């Protein structure tokens, strides 16, 4: 039976490649069931590639 997450972590990002991996890992390491949503506001650095490494563990939304 599917139980929806109790907590949503909304993570805005713009050119945050130096920090996005650590921020996502920190959120996923919590003991409460949660969902992580990264909203990339058109980054031109490696933010998208780093977020993609987490696959279906997170929701990644990219805006232009």
C-alpha positions in Angstrom: 0.0 0.0 0.0 1.3 3.4 -1.0 1.7 6.0 1.8 2.3 9.5 0.6 5.2 11.4 2.1 4.5 13.5 5.2 7.0 16.2 4.4 8.0 17.9 1.1 11.4 19.5 0.7 11.3 22.2 -1.9 14.8 23.1 -3.0 15.1 26.1 -5.3 18.4 26.2 -7.2 20.1 28.6 -9.6 23.8 27.8 -10.4 24.1 25.8 -7.2 26.3 23.0 -8.4 28.8 23.3 -5.5 26.0 22.7 -3.0 23.1 20.8 -4.6 24.5 17.3 -4.2 25.1 17.8 -0.4 21.7 19.5 0.1 19.9 16.6 -1.6 21.8 14.0 0.3 21.1 15.7 3.5 17.4 15.8 2.8 17.3 12.2 1.7 19.2 11.1 4.9 16.3 12.3 7.2 14.4 9.7 9.1 11.0 10.9 8.2 9.4 9.9 4.9 9.7 12.8 2.5 9.8 13.9 -1.0 12.5 16.1 -2.5 11.6 18.5 -5.2 14.4 20.5 -6.9 13.3 23.5 -8.9 16.1 24.7 -11.2 15.6 28.2 -12.3 17.6 28.0 -15.6 21.0 27.1 -14.2 23.9 27.3 -16.6 26.3 25.2 -14.5 26.3 21.5 -13.6 23.2 21.7 -11.3 21.1 19.7 -13.7 23.7 16.9 -14.1 24.2 16.6 -10.4 20.5 16.4 -9.7 20.0 13.8 -12.4 22.3 11.4 -10.6 19.6 11.0 -7.9 17.2 9.5 -10.5 13.8 8.8 -9.2 14.7 9.5 -5.6 13.9 13.2 -6.3 11.6 15.2 -8.5 13.6 17.6 -10.7 11.8 20.6 -12.4 13.7 22.9 -14.7 12.5 26.3 -15.7 14.0 28.4 -18.5 
